[in-house]
Amino acid sequence: MQAKGTLTTDGHVFLCEHPPKIFHFVLALDASGSMKNNWYNLVDSVIAFVNNRKEIKNVDLDAAGSMSSDRSNIVDYLKSFFMNQKESKNVDKLSIIIYSNVSNIAVEYIDMSCFNPRILKYTDGGTSFAVALKDVDKVIFDHKSKSVTPILIFMSDGESIDGDNEMELICSKYKNDYNFESVFVGFGGGDFKRLEKLAELGNGKFLKCAKDFNLKDGFMQIAASYPAKVSVKAIM
């Protein structure tokens, strides 16, 4: 069995344990009446997001080509290590909540590789951010772990009169102890004051995907914001 640890410039390995970096992405998707004509656009965006996350294996080996042959074992070690990571259970987790004036947990804490777009069902109805955020709280709470970072991606094309209390509660429960992060995505030309307020309450970010900013590009931008990256430059 190959030893795992910290590599020095001369190829020695100092044994140590580092907890794996795992993200639990919680997607809350607006399926209210106003999303009827844009639902498949949203489905395509989620598919692109998942595919992007599955492809992110950003081991930074930019300097590997300049390595002398006596250091090639460092590159071999890193390749072997990340192949083991790929085959392990230390992968991104995914939960999807589909909401209107009611909320449904479509899938909960599955491996990203197990995602099936057929679970993305349009529902119709009004819009309540509170019911969605209660389910967000549930899926994070049921799978909370110090080794897992929960990332909320909350998407809507419109407004709601609620959600503030639920967002404050989520942030207070998971921000400090579990490094909770959030991104609120406003799609179209609606009024996003409530989404912006929720982003503020959650110490998160607000991303507007208007007609001139493709929703799929927005989801891919979010996916790329959380790279699983290790560099060998420091050991050259």
Contacts in CASP RR format, 6 or more apart in sequence:
PFRMAT RR
TARGET T0000
AUTHOR 0000-0000-0000
METHOD contacts of the structure
MODEL  1
MQAKGTLTTDGHVFLCEHPPKIFHFVLALDASGSMKNNWYNLVDSVIAFV
NNRKEIKNVDLDAAGSMSSDRSNIVDYLKSFFMNQKESKNVDKLSIIIYS
NVSNIAVEYIDMSCFNPRILKYTDGGTSFAVALKDVDKVIFDHKSKSVTP
ILIFMSDGESIDGDNEMELICSKYKNDYNFESVFVGFGGGDFKRLEKLAE
LGNGKFLKCAKDFNLKDGFMQIAASYPAKVSVKAIM
2 77 0 8 1.000
2 80 0 8 1.000
3 13 0 8 1.000
3 15 0 8 1.000
4 13 0 8 1.000
4 15 0 8 1.000
4 81 0 8 1.000
5 13 0 8 1.000
5 14 0 8 1.000
5 15 0 8 1.000
5 16 0 8 1.000
5 18 0 8 1.000
6 13 0 8 1.000
6 14 0 8 1.000
6 16 0 8 1.000
7 13 0 8 1.000
7 74 0 8 1.000
7 77 0 8 1.000
7 78 0 8 1.000
7 232 0 8 1.000
7 235 0 8 1.000
8 14 0 8 1.000
8 235 0 8 1.000
9 71 0 8 1.000
9 235 0 8 1.000
9 236 0 8 1.000
11 71 0 8 1.000
11 73 0 8 1.000
11 74 0 8 1.000
13 77 0 8 1.000
19 146 0 8 1.000
19 147 0 8 1.000
20 85 0 8 1.000
20 88 0 8 1.000
20 90 0 8 1.000
20 147 0 8 1.000
21 149 0 8 1.000
21 228 0 8 1.000
22 90 0 8 1.000
22 91 0 8 1.000
22 92 0 8 1.000
22 93 0 8 1.000
22 145 0 8 1.000
22 147 0 8 1.000
22 148 0 8 1.000
22 149 0 8 1.000
23 92 0 8 1.000
23 93 0 8 1.000
23 148 0 8 1.000
23 149 0 8 1.000
23 150 0 8 1.000
23 151 0 8 1.000
23 226 0 8 1.000
24 92 0 8 1.000
24 93 0 8 1.000
24 94 0 8 1.000
24 95 0 8 1.000
24 109 0 8 1.000
24 140 0 8 1.000
24 143 0 8 1.000
24 148 0 8 1.000
24 149 0 8 1.000
24 150 0 8 1.000
24 151 0 8 1.000
25 53 0 8 1.000
25 92 0 8 1.000
25 93 0 8 1.000
25 94 0 8 1.000
25 95 0 8 1.000
25 112 0 8 1.000
25 151 0 8 1.000
25 153 0 8 1.000
26 95 0 8 1.000
26 96 0 8 1.000
26 97 0 8 1.000
26 136 0 8 1.000
26 139 0 8 1.000
26 140 0 8 1.000
26 150 0 8 1.000
26 151 0 8 1.000
26 152 0 8 1.000
26 153 0 8 1.000
27 46 0 8 1.000
27 49 0 8 1.000
27 94 0 8 1.000
27 95 0 8 1.000
27 96 0 8 1.000
27 97 0 8 1.000
27 153 0 8 1.000
27 155 0 8 1.000
28 97 0 8 1.000
28 99 0 8 1.000
28 132 0 8 1.000
28 133 0 8 1.000
28 135 0 8 1.000
28 136 0 8 1.000
28 152 0 8 1.000
28 153 0 8 1.000
28 154 0 8 1.000
28 155 0 8 1.000
29 42 0 8 1.000
29 46 0 8 1.000
29 96 0 8 1.000
29 97 0 8 1.000
29 98 0 8 1.000
29 99 0 8 1.000
29 120 0 8 1.000
29 155 0 8 1.000
30 42 0 8 1.000
30 99 0 8 1.000
30 100 0 8 1.000
30 127 0 8 1.000
30 155 0 8 1.000
30 156 0 8 1.000
30 157 0 8 1.000
30 158 0 8 1.000
30 187 0 8 1.000
31 39 0 8 1.000
31 98 0 8 1.000
31 99 0 8 1.000
31 100 0 8 1.000
31 121 0 8 1.000
31 122 0 8 1.000
31 123 0 8 1.000
31 124 0 8 1.000
31 125 0 8 1.000
32 99 0 8 1.000
32 100 0 8 1.000
32 101 0 8 1.000
32 123 0 8 1.000
32 124 0 8 1.000
32 125 0 8 1.000
32 126 0 8 1.000
32 127 0 8 1.000
32 156 0 8 1.000
32 157 0 8 1.000
32 158 0 8 1.000
33 100 0 8 1.000
33 124 0 8 1.000
33 125 0 8 1.000
33 126 0 8 1.000
34 127 0 8 1.000
34 157 0 8 1.000
34 158 0 8 1.000
35 42 0 8 1.000
35 122 0 8 1.000
35 157 0 8 1.000
36 122 0 8 1.000
36 124 0 8 1.000
38 157 0 8 1.000
38 187 0 8 1.000
38 215 0 8 1.000
39 122 0 8 1.000
41 215 0 8 1.000
41 216 0 8 1.000
42 120 0 8 1.000
42 155 0 8 1.000
42 187 0 8 1.000
42 215 0 8 1.000
43 117 0 8 1.000
43 120 0 8 1.000
44 216 0 8 1.000
45 215 0 8 1.000
45 216 0 8 1.000
45 218 0 8 1.000
45 219 0 8 1.000
46 96 0 8 1.000
46 117 0 8 1.000
46 120 0 8 1.000
46 219 0 8 1.000
47 117 0 8 1.000
48 216 0 8 1.000
48 219 0 8 1.000
48 220 0 8 1.000
48 223 0 8 1.000
49 153 0 8 1.000
49 219 0 8 1.000
49 220 0 8 1.000
49 222 0 8 1.000
49 223 0 8 1.000
50 94 0 8 1.000
50 112 0 8 1.000
50 115 0 8 1.000
52 219 0 8 1.000
52 220 0 8 1.000
52 223 0 8 1.000
52 224 0 8 1.000
53 92 0 8 1.000
53 112 0 8 1.000
53 223 0 8 1.000
54 92 0 8 1.000
54 112 0 8 1.000
54 113 0 8 1.000
56 223 0 8 1.000
56 224 0 8 1.000
56 226 0 8 1.000
56 227 0 8 1.000
56 228 0 8 1.000
57 82 0 8 1.000
57 86 0 8 1.000
57 228 0 8 1.000
58 227 0 8 1.000
58 228 0 8 1.000
58 229 0 8 1.000
59 78 0 8 1.000
59 79 0 8 1.000
59 82 0 8 1.000
59 229 0 8 1.000
59 230 0 8 1.000
60 229 0 8 1.000
60 230 0 8 1.000
60 231 0 8 1.000
60 232 0 8 1.000
60 233 0 8 1.000
61 75 0 8 1.000
61 78 0 8 1.000
61 232 0 8 1.000
62 233 0 8 1.000
63 232 0 8 1.000
63 233 0 8 1.000
63 236 0 8 1.000
64 75 0 8 1.000
64 232 0 8 1.000
66 236 0 8 1.000
67 74 0 8 1.000
67 75 0 8 1.000
67 236 0 8 1.000
74 232 0 8 1.000
74 235 0 8 1.000
75 232 0 8 1.000
78 230 0 8 1.000
78 232 0 8 1.000
82 230 0 8 1.000
89 111 0 8 1.000
91 111 0 8 1.000
91 112 0 8 1.000
91 113 0 8 1.000
92 111 0 8 1.000
92 112 0 8 1.000
93 109 0 8 1.000
93 110 0 8 1.000
93 111 0 8 1.000
93 112 0 8 1.000
93 143 0 8 1.000
93 148 0 8 1.000
94 107 0 8 1.000
94 109 0 8 1.000
94 110 0 8 1.000
94 111 0 8 1.000
94 112 0 8 1.000
94 114 0 8 1.000
94 115 0 8 1.000
95 105 0 8 1.000
95 107 0 8 1.000
95 108 0 8 1.000
95 109 0 8 1.000
95 110 0 8 1.000
95 139 0 8 1.000
95 143 0 8 1.000
96 105 0 8 1.000
96 106 0 8 1.000
96 107 0 8 1.000
96 119 0 8 1.000
96 120 0 8 1.000
97 103 0 8 1.000
97 104 0 8 1.000
97 105 0 8 1.000
97 106 0 8 1.000
97 132 0 8 1.000
97 135 0 8 1.000
97 136 0 8 1.000
97 139 0 8 1.000
98 104 0 8 1.000
98 106 0 8 1.000
98 120 0 8 1.000
98 121 0 8 1.000
98 123 0 8 1.000
99 123 0 8 1.000
99 127 0 8 1.000
99 128 0 8 1.000
99 131 0 8 1.000
99 132 0 8 1.000
99 135 0 8 1.000
100 123 0 8 1.000
100 124 0 8 1.000
100 125 0 8 1.000
100 126 0 8 1.000
100 127 0 8 1.000
100 128 0 8 1.000
101 125 0 8 1.000
101 126 0 8 1.000
101 127 0 8 1.000
101 128 0 8 1.000
101 131 0 8 1.000
102 123 0 8 1.000
102 128 0 8 1.000
102 131 0 8 1.000
103 128 0 8 1.000
103 131 0 8 1.000
103 132 0 8 1.000
103 134 0 8 1.000
103 135 0 8 1.000
104 123 0 8 1.000
104 135 0 8 1.000
105 135 0 8 1.000
105 138 0 8 1.000
105 139 0 8 1.000
106 119 0 8 1.000
106 120 0 8 1.000
106 121 0 8 1.000
107 115 0 8 1.000
107 119 0 8 1.000
108 139 0 8 1.000
108 142 0 8 1.000
108 143 0 8 1.000
109 139 0 8 1.000
109 142 0 8 1.000
109 143 0 8 1.000
127 156 0 8 1.000
127 158 0 8 1.000
127 159 0 8 1.000
127 160 0 8 1.000
128 160 0 8 1.000
128 162 0 8 1.000
128 163 0 8 1.000
129 154 0 8 1.000
129 156 0 8 1.000
129 160 0 8 1.000
129 162 0 8 1.000
129 163 0 8 1.000
129 166 0 8 1.000
129 167 0 8 1.000
129 194 0 8 1.000
129 198 0 8 1.000
130 160 0 8 1.000
130 162 0 8 1.000
130 163 0 8 1.000
130 165 0 8 1.000
130 166 0 8 1.000
132 154 0 8 1.000
133 154 0 8 1.000
133 163 0 8 1.000
133 166 0 8 1.000
133 167 0 8 1.000
133 170 0 8 1.000
134 166 0 8 1.000
136 152 0 8 1.000
136 154 0 8 1.000
136 166 0 8 1.000
136 170 0 8 1.000
137 166 0 8 1.000
137 169 0 8 1.000
137 170 0 8 1.000
137 173 0 8 1.000
140 150 0 8 1.000
140 152 0 8 1.000
140 170 0 8 1.000
140 173 0 8 1.000
140 174 0 8 1.000
140 178 0 8 1.000
140 180 0 8 1.000
141 173 0 8 1.000
144 150 0 8 1.000
144 174 0 8 1.000
144 178 0 8 1.000
145 178 0 8 1.000
146 177 0 8 1.000
146 178 0 8 1.000
148 178 0 8 1.000
149 178 0 8 1.000
149 179 0 8 1.000
149 180 0 8 1.000
149 181 0 8 1.000
150 174 0 8 1.000
150 178 0 8 1.000
150 179 0 8 1.000
150 180 0 8 1.000
150 181 0 8 1.000
151 180 0 8 1.000
151 181 0 8 1.000
151 182 0 8 1.000
151 183 0 8 1.000
151 226 0 8 1.000
152 170 0 8 1.000
152 180 0 8 1.000
152 181 0 8 1.000
152 182 0 8 1.000
152 183 0 8 1.000
153 182 0 8 1.000
153 183 0 8 1.000
153 185 0 8 1.000
153 219 0 8 1.000
153 222 0 8 1.000
154 182 0 8 1.000
154 183 0 8 1.000
154 184 0 8 1.000
154 185 0 8 1.000
154 195 0 8 1.000
154 198 0 8 1.000
155 184 0 8 1.000
155 185 0 8 1.000
155 186 0 8 1.000
155 187 0 8 1.000
156 184 0 8 1.000
156 185 0 8 1.000
156 186 0 8 1.000
156 187 0 8 1.000
156 192 0 8 1.000
156 195 0 8 1.000
157 186 0 8 1.000
157 187 0 8 1.000
157 188 0 8 1.000
157 189 0 8 1.000
157 190 0 8 1.000
158 186 0 8 1.000
158 190 0 8 1.000
158 191 0 8 1.000
158 192 0 8 1.000
158 195 0 8 1.000
159 190 0 8 1.000
159 191 0 8 1.000
159 192 0 8 1.000
159 193 0 8 1.000
159 194 0 8 1.000
160 194 0 8 1.000
161 194 0 8 1.000
163 194 0 8 1.000
163 198 0 8 1.000
164 197 0 8 1.000
164 198 0 8 1.000
164 201 0 8 1.000
167 198 0 8 1.000
167 201 0 8 1.000
167 202 0 8 1.000
168 201 0 8 1.000
168 202 0 8 1.000
170 180 0 8 1.000
170 202 0 8 1.000
171 180 0 8 1.000
171 182 0 8 1.000
171 201 0 8 1.000
171 202 0 8 1.000
171 203 0 8 1.000
173 180 0 8 1.000
174 180 0 8 1.000
175 202 0 8 1.000
175 203 0 8 1.000
181 204 0 8 1.000
182 198 0 8 1.000
182 199 0 8 1.000
182 202 0 8 1.000
182 203 0 8 1.000
182 204 0 8 1.000
182 205 0 8 1.000
183 199 0 8 1.000
183 204 0 8 1.000
183 205 0 8 1.000
183 206 0 8 1.000
183 207 0 8 1.000
183 222 0 8 1.000
183 225 0 8 1.000
184 195 0 8 1.000
184 196 0 8 1.000
184 198 0 8 1.000
184 199 0 8 1.000
184 204 0 8 1.000
184 205 0 8 1.000
184 206 0 8 1.000
184 207 0 8 1.000
185 195 0 8 1.000
185 207 0 8 1.000
185 208 0 8 1.000
185 209 0 8 1.000
185 215 0 8 1.000
185 218 0 8 1.000
185 219 0 8 1.000
185 222 0 8 1.000
186 192 0 8 1.000
186 195 0 8 1.000
186 206 0 8 1.000
186 207 0 8 1.000
186 208 0 8 1.000
186 209 0 8 1.000
187 209 0 8 1.000
187 215 0 8 1.000
188 208 0 8 1.000
188 209 0 8 1.000
188 210 0 8 1.000
188 211 0 8 1.000
189 210 0 8 1.000
189 211 0 8 1.000
192 206 0 8 1.000
192 208 0 8 1.000
195 206 0 8 1.000
196 206 0 8 1.000
199 205 0 8 1.000
199 206 0 8 1.000
207 218 0 8 1.000
207 221 0 8 1.000
207 222 0 8 1.000
209 215 0 8 1.000
209 217 0 8 1.000
209 218 0 8 1.000
END
